[in-house]
Amino acid sequence: MKPLDLDADIVELVPAPRLVLPATPLREMAYRADAWTPQESERLRALFLEDTAIADIALAIGRGRAAIAERIALLGLRRNSTRTWTELDDAELSRRYGGEPTAAIASDLGRSCSAVYARARILDLTEGNPAEWTPWEDAQLVEGYRRGVPLAQIATLIGRPFGGLSSRAGALGIVHANHPPDWSEAETARALDLAEAGHRYTAIVGMLGQEGFPQRTVRGFGLAIRKLGYGRGWGRAWTPEEDALLRKAYIDGTSLTPLRRQLGRTAGSLRHRAEYLGLRGLHANRNGWRLGPDWTEADEARLRADYGRVPTKVLAASLGRTKAALTSRANSLGLVHGYIRPFSDDETRALDVAFNTGVSLADLAVALNRKAMSLSKYATNHGYQFGRRPRRAVTLEALLATN
């Protein structure tokens, strides 16, 4: 069907149908002496939003506590916080809401996320739900779909986003006049042939369009072809050259990590293909992915004994590994680095003397031949807060000689 292009002066496709309401008398409502008046409901809402306790609200309105709680639930009110919101809190929330994660705002304000959401709704910082569709909008949507008007023009005419159009059309059960027809047997067979040949979905969609079949989207094509029971499996088909490279890597015992980058495949794809070729368990390394040798029990025992006591660079060189490999293995074993070497009694006494005599932490680190950061952490853990102090050169012997 040829699309209908709307002129700029068209503001309505069809008049909205008039709703004919039955002229029946209203049913008489039963009188209740304990019914809530509008004034009581507004008073309840105002007190609740002021974080007034339910017991105090009951005393102010003159009703029972259970009645107040039931009315609060019926009105959909939520206690936005156990603390009263101040003007400073509201200003901070108004400034940051919508631009930063709500969890971060709640953490800074010391409140829960639900409290932040509720307060933002009270301050009109959140967008409400879209308005209900009117009969006029439904009429324009139905007529536009029937005539094949482009969706962009229908959205401009009605003033709704694309998502709203599609959702409403689905609810009304209407299909656009230019919507592609259902899949024919010829199109299905041709699509499966092209997929089996190894073409990508994007290329298949273009080929089908050139051959005279309906033009479809890549997403719609993928959903339709999966309904036919076809799946890509590992992705693109493996070539004999790729199989040869994978076999060579297993035979030579080289790492599979560079091979993954060379072939442009995932680690899972390589594992599945190795299992299909019967190569699992034949690699010199246990998993084949490390660039270095596998960790033995002796290596791990040495790492547990010396990690944090011997400098990492020296320990890595003695094990024939990189520093990154050493720290990665230590993290997987749950090892904590700690300090390079334990503090001796003289160093601990020098720390106490330096703290009491005004020696700076940086000068003490030079005297003890330690890193200032490591020394600062040790001093903080033992209750020494140095702060900013003037610099002066000192030695360990001079500190120990100080009375």
C-alpha positions in Angstrom: 0.0 0.0 0.0 1.3 3.5 -0.9 1.9 5.6 2.2 -0.3 8.6 2.7 1.8 11.8 3.1 0.0 14.4 5.3 0.0 18.0 4.3 1.2 20.6 6.7 -2.3 22.0 7.2 -4.0 18.7 8.2 -4.7 18.6 11.9 -7.3 15.8 12.0 -7.8 12.6 10.0 -11.3 11.8 11.2 -13.6 13.2 13.9 -13.7 11.4 17.2 -16.8 9.2 17.7 -19.2 10.6 20.2 -19.8 8.5 23.3 -23.4 7.8 24.0 -23.9 7.4 27.8 -27.0 5.5 29.0 -29.5 7.9 30.7 -30.0 5.8 33.8 -30.6 7.2 37.3 -27.7 7.2 39.7 -27.7 4.5 42.4 -28.4 5.9 45.8 -25.4 5.7 48.2 -25.9 4.3 51.6 -25.4 6.8 54.4 -22.6 6.1 56.9 -22.2 8.1 60.0 -18.5 7.3 60.2 -17.7 8.2 56.6 -14.6 10.3 56.0 -15.3 13.9 54.9 -13.0 15.6 52.4 -11.8 18.0 55.1 -10.7 15.1 57.3 -8.9 13.5 54.4 -7.0 16.7 53.6 -6.2 17.2 57.2 -4.9 13.6 57.4 -2.8 14.1 54.3 -1.3 17.3 55.6 -0.4 15.9 59.0 1.1 12.7 57.5 3.3 14.7 55.1 4.6 16.7 58.1 5.9 13.4 59.6 3.4 13.5 62.4 3.0 10.3 64.3 -0.1 8.2 63.7 -1.2 8.5 67.3 -0.9 12.3 67.2 -2.9 12.3 63.9 -5.6 10.2 65.6 -5.9 12.7 68.5 -6.0 15.7 66.1 -8.7 14.3 63.9 -10.6 12.5 66.6 -10.6 8.9 65.2 -9.1 5.7 66.3 -5.5 4.7 65.4 -6.7 1.7 63.3 -9.0 4.0 61.3 -6.1 6.4 60.7 -3.8 3.6 59.5 -6.5 2.1 57.2 -7.2 5.6 55.7 -3.5 6.1 55.1 -3.3 2.8 53.2 -6.4 3.6 51.2 -5.0 7.0 50.2 -1.7 5.4 49.1 0.4 7.6 51.5 3.9 6.6 52.5 6.1 7.9 55.2 8.9 9.5 53.3 11.3 9.6 56.3 11.6 9.1 60.0 13.2 12.5 60.2 11.7 15.8 59.1 13.1 17.1 55.8 14.8 20.4 56.2 15.0 23.2 53.6 18.7 22.3 53.1 17.7 18.7 52.4 15.1 19.8 49.9 17.5 22.2 48.1 20.1 19.5 47.9 17.6 17.0 46.5 16.2 19.4 44.0 19.7 20.3 42.8 21.0 16.7 42.3 17.8 14.7 41.6 17.7 13.4 38.0 21.4 14.1 37.4 23.0 11.6 39.9 22.2 8.1 41.0 19.4 8.0 43.6 21.5 5.7 45.8 24.3 8.2 45.9 21.9 11.0 46.9 20.3 8.8 49.6 23.7 7.9 51.0 24.7 11.5 51.2 21.5 12.6 52.9 21.4 9.6 55.2 18.1 8.3 54.0 16.7 5.3 52.1 16.1 5.3 48.4 12.3 5.0 48.9 12.4 8.1 51.1 14.2 10.0 48.4 11.7 8.9 45.7 8.8 9.9 47.9 10.2 13.3 48.7 11.0 13.9 45.1 7.4 13.1 44.2 6.2 15.6 46.8 8.5 18.3 45.4 7.2 17.5 41.9 10.7 16.5 40.7 9.5 13.3 39.0 7.4 13.0 35.9 4.0 11.5 36.4 2.4 8.8 34.3 1.3 9.9 30.8 -2.2 11.0 30.4 -4.9 8.5 29.3 -5.6 8.2 25.6 -8.6 10.2 24.6 -11.2 9.0 22.0 -9.9 11.7 19.6 -6.3 10.3 19.8 -7.6 6.7 19.4 -9.5 7.8 16.3 -6.4 9.5 14.7 -4.3 6.5 15.5 -6.7 4.0 14.0 -7.3 6.1 10.9 -3.6 6.7 10.4 -2.7 3.0 10.7 -5.5 2.2 8.2 -4.3 4.8 5.6 -0.6 3.9 6.0 0.5 7.3 7.4 4.1 7.2 8.6 4.5 6.8 12.3 6.5 10.0 12.6 3.7 12.0 11.2 1.1 10.3 13.4 3.3 11.0 16.5 3.5 14.6 15.5 -0.2 14.9 14.9 -1.2 13.3 18.2 1.7 14.5 20.3 2.8 11.1 21.6 6.2 9.3 21.4 6.8 6.3 19.2 6.7 3.9 22.1 3.3 5.2 23.1 2.0 4.7 19.5 3.2 1.1 19.4 1.9 0.3 22.8 -1.6 1.8 22.1 -1.8 0.1 18.7 -1.0 -3.3 20.4 -3.8 -2.6 22.9 -6.3 -1.8 20.2 -5.2 -4.8 18.1 -4.5 -2.7 14.9 -1.7 -3.2 12.4 -0.2 -0.6 10.2 -1.2 -0.8 6.5 2.5 -0.9 5.4 3.5 -3.5 8.0 5.3 -6.4 6.2 3.1 -9.4 5.6 3.6 -12.7 7.3 6.5 -15.0 6.2 5.7 -17.0 3.1 7.1 -20.5 2.5 9.4 -19.2 -0.3 10.8 -16.4 1.9 11.3 -18.8 4.8 13.2 -21.4 2.7 15.4 -18.7 1.1 16.2 -17.2 4.5 17.2 -20.6 5.9 19.4 -21.3 2.8 21.3 -18.0 3.2 21.7 -18.6 7.0 23.1 -22.1 6.4 25.5 -20.6 3.9 27.1 -18.5 6.7 25.8 -15.0 5.8 25.3 -12.5 8.6 21.7 -11.5 9.4 22.3 -7.9 8.1 23.4 -9.2 4.8 20.5 -11.7 4.6 18.0 -9.0 5.2 19.5 -6.9 2.3 19.6 -10.0 0.0 16.0 -10.8 0.6 15.0 -7.2 -0.1 16.9 -7.2 -3.4 15.2 -10.4 -4.4 11.7 -8.9 -4.0 10.8 -10.1 -0.6 9.4 -7.6 2.0 12.0 -5.4 3.7 12.4 -6.4 7.3 14.5 -5.2 10.2 17.5 -7.2 11.5 15.8 -7.6 14.9 12.6 -8.9 13.4 14.4 -11.2 11.1 16.4 -12.7 14.1 13.2 -13.3 16.1 11.4 -14.9 13.1 14.2 -17.2 12.2 14.7 -18.4 15.8 11.0 -19.4 15.8 11.8 -21.7 12.9 14.2 -23.6 15.1 17.4 -22.1 13.6 20.2 -20.9 15.9 23.7 -19.6 15.2 25.2 -21.9 17.8 29.0 -21.0 18.1 28.6 -18.1 15.7 30.2 -18.2 12.3 31.3 -21.5 11.0 34.8 -22.8 11.8 37.2 -23.1 8.8 39.8 -25.8 8.4 42.6 -23.2 8.8 41.2 -22.2 12.2 40.9 -25.8 13.3 44.6 -26.3 12.3 45.7 -23.3 14.4 43.7 -24.6 17.4 45.2 -28.1 17.1 48.7 -26.6 16.8 48.2 -24.5 20.0 47.2 -27.6 21.9 50.1 -29.7 20.5 52.7 -27.1 21.2 51.3 -26.1 24.6 51.2 -22.4 23.8 48.7 -20.0 25.4 45.3 -19.8 23.9 44.9 -16.1 24.9 46.7 -14.8 21.8 44.8 -17.3 19.6 41.5 -15.9 20.9 42.5 -12.4 19.7 43.9 -13.7 16.4 40.7 -15.6 15.5 38.3 -13.0 16.9 36.5 -15.6 19.0 35.5 -15.9 22.6 37.0 -18.2 25.2 33.8 -20.2 25.3 33.9 -20.7 21.5 37.4 -22.0 21.7 36.6 -24.4 24.5 33.5 -25.8 22.7 35.5 -26.3 19.5 38.4 -28.0 21.3 35.9 -30.4 22.9 34.3 -31.0 19.5 37.8 -31.8 18.0 38.7 -34.0 21.0 41.5 -31.8 22.2 40.3 -31.3 25.8 42.9 -32.5 28.3 45.7 -32.5 25.7 47.2 -29.1 26.5 50.4 -28.9 28.5 48.8 -26.4 30.9 45.7 -27.2 32.8 43.5 -24.6 31.1 45.8 -23.4 28.3 45.1 -19.7 28.9 48.0 -18.5 31.0 51.1 -17.1 29.3 53.3 -18.6 32.1 53.5 -22.0 33.6 50.8 -23.5 35.8 50.9 -23.0 39.5 52.1 -26.0 41.4 51.5 -26.8 45.1 55.1 -26.0 45.9 54.8 -22.5 44.2 51.6 -21.8 46.1 53.3 -22.9 49.4 56.2 -20.5 48.6 53.8 -17.7 47.9 51.9 -18.2 51.1 55.1 -18.2 53.1 56.8 -15.2 51.5 54.0 -13.0 50.3 54.1 -9.7 52.2 57.5 -10.6 53.7 59.7 -10.6 50.6 59.4 -7.7 48.1 56.9 -8.7 45.4 59.3 -8.0 42.6 62.0 -10.2 44.1 59.6 -13.0 44.9 58.1 -12.9 41.3 61.6 -13.1 39.8 62.5 -16.1 42.0 59.3 -17.9 40.8 59.9 -17.0 37.2 56.7 -15.0 36.9 55.5 -11.4 36.5 54.6 -9.2 39.3 51.0 -9.0 38.0 50.7 -12.8 37.9 52.0 -13.0 41.5 49.5 -10.5 42.9 46.7 -12.1 40.9 47.4 -15.5 42.3 47.7 -14.1 45.8 44.3 -12.4 45.5 42.7 -15.7 44.3 44.2 -17.4 47.4 42.9 -14.7 49.7 46.4 -13.6 50.8 46.9 -10.1 52.4 50.1 -8.3 51.6 50.6 -6.6 54.9 54.1 -4.9 55.3 57.3 -5.6 53.5 59.0 -6.7 56.7 57.8 -6.8 60.3 58.6 -3.9 62.6 61.3 -4.6 65.1 61.2 -3.5 68.8 63.7 -0.7 68.1 61.6 0.6 65.2 58.4 0.5 67.4 60.3 2.4 70.1 61.6 4.9 67.6 58.0 5.5 66.4 56.9 6.4 69.9 59.9 8.7 70.4 59.3 10.4 67.1 55.7 11.0 67.9 56.5 12.6 71.3 59.4 14.7 70.1 57.7 16.3 67.1 59.5 14.4 64.3 57.5 14.3 61.1 56.3 11.0 59.6 58.3 11.6 56.3 61.6 12.1 58.2 60.9 9.0 60.3 60.3 7.0 57.2 63.7 8.0 55.8 65.3 7.1 59.1 63.7 3.6 59.2 64.2 3.1 55.4 60.5 2.5 54.9 57.8 3.9 52.6 55.9 6.8 54.2 52.5 5.3 53.3 53.4 1.9 54.9 54.7 3.7 58.0 51.6 5.9 58.2 49.3 2.9 58.1 51.3 1.1 60.8 51.3 4.3 63.0 47.5 4.8 62.6 46.8 1.2 63.5 48.8 1.7 66.7 47.1 5.0 67.7 49.7 7.5 66.4 48.2 10.5 64.5 51.2 12.6 63.3 49.6 15.3 61.3 51.6 18.1 59.7 55.0 18.8 61.3 58.2 20.6 60.4 60.8 18.6 58.6 64.2 17.8 60.1 66.7 15.1 59.4 66.9 12.3 62.0 68.4 8.8 62.3 67.3 5.7 64.0 70.3 5.8 66.4 69.5 9.4 67.4 65.9 8.5 68.0 66.8 5.6 70.2 69.3 7.7 72.1 66.7 10.3 72.9 65.5 9.9 76.5 
